Amino acid sequence: MTRKYPIGLQSFREIREGGFVYVDKTEIIHQMVNYGKYYFLSRPRRFGKSLLLDTIAELFSGSEELFRGLWIHDKWDWENNNPVIRISFSNIGTGTIGLQSAIEGALQENARRLQVELRDSAYDQLFKELIGKAAQKGKVAILIDEYDKPIIDYLDDIPRATESRAILKNLFSILKDADKHIRLLILTGVSRFSKVSIFSDLNNLEDITLSKHFNNIAGITQQELESNFAGELETLPRVLGIEKIQLLENIRNWYNGYSWDGKETVYNPFSLLSFMKEEAFRNFWFATGSPSFLVNLLKKKREYDFENVRESDISLGSFQIENPVSGPLLFQTGYLTIKSYNPDTQLYTLDYPNREVKVSLLDNLLSAYREVFPGTSISVTADLRAAFEQGDTPRIINELNAVIGSIPYDLWRADTESIFHIITLLTFKNVGIDISAEVHSSKGRADIIVKTKRFIYALELKLNASAREALDQIIEKAYLQPHIGDERKKLAIGIEFSSAQRNIADYCVKEI
């Protein structure tokens, strides 16, 4: 490793003065601050939101020396600076001293830095006073980071989350009548709570989350990867023992794929930088924060299939505390991304952005259904892919039994067929094989179709009913008929689950 990578760093000054790699985003920042005034931006965690705001803060503070060599340097008026008010809800102590006290402390800290004295006592009036007094030195840039953290941290405590939402609504309502004092306002967060619930008084706030002009404001594009990491892309093929073209393809499959316009995609910066440093393909982003609330919510709703999810613009643009919808929640938190948009139906198609996210979320979901979350299911599913690729039916059954049998006895809740279906599907998906569920044919609907290079499988799952009955259903309903022209060997497998024995009681297999 010959270069310094700013993994987890949110200070633009530290990155520039410390000689860390910096992907120049100042051209799109210039566009942002010169052609608009009130912005809201939603992006997943560890996607560079805090660094973006810190860069803008240094820009308005006139820190010219930090921008030498960057696109914006000779295009900015360094003589006229603006006071900057900054609040980051991720580090002001909302969980320890309470939200109101934390806000008051953050406002007083800004006042000390800007050398103004505040006299009001109520948190919203303190904000109003701070803006007015700071504006005596020039119009103010207000940068609010992770605005939603006091809410999403307590989604399992609805009364507290609702209380936080009301406090934030009062705070942001101050901004409506402060227009004459404001040069720029940017709020960032993970969730896009509806304007009615939080921003009802701030009706001129421009949500640029899905704007094609700002798709690349956070994250790293393919061009930025190849220009900023040209050296690494020459040395890594030798380190990993692969060709450069394969290296680029692997990096893309693991860490690219995020899009907010359905056209251009970007890399997760945290994962990409971590890969460059460690010189190994691993799950970096997901491992930094286990999404317990999200996984438990999906399990509660018995949801597990998130490929080609369709959502409207309205659903993607709002988040309800009391009844979060899985698709928009997964999108806003970075587990799904926009793959396309149909202007006729006004529907977005969502899917996993990349391998890192898909494998990690499926593994955590399977662990939740196995009642071992937080934890991993990788060790009990590792050999299943090879069994499918080799047509080894007894081994397939043994591997699936190992997954089910590893569920702690005192936590066993699988007394319905759907639970067995879900665990089976997640197990198969978790190993990365080509699998389809509820596949329609002319005579019925197959539970599971699995395809490998040499085999096509049709599996029918039954709870407390015979495996022979399940196999006969595959044959009678001709679930493999659509693949009759395919030269791959076709296997029908009927499986009988036993809720009493907590395993596969029997199975039957027949080549079609």
Summary of the structure (lengths in Angstrom):
residues: 512
radius of gyration: 26.4
end to end distance: 54.3
largest distance: 82.6
contacts: 1616
relative contact order: 0.08
helix: 45%
strand: 17%
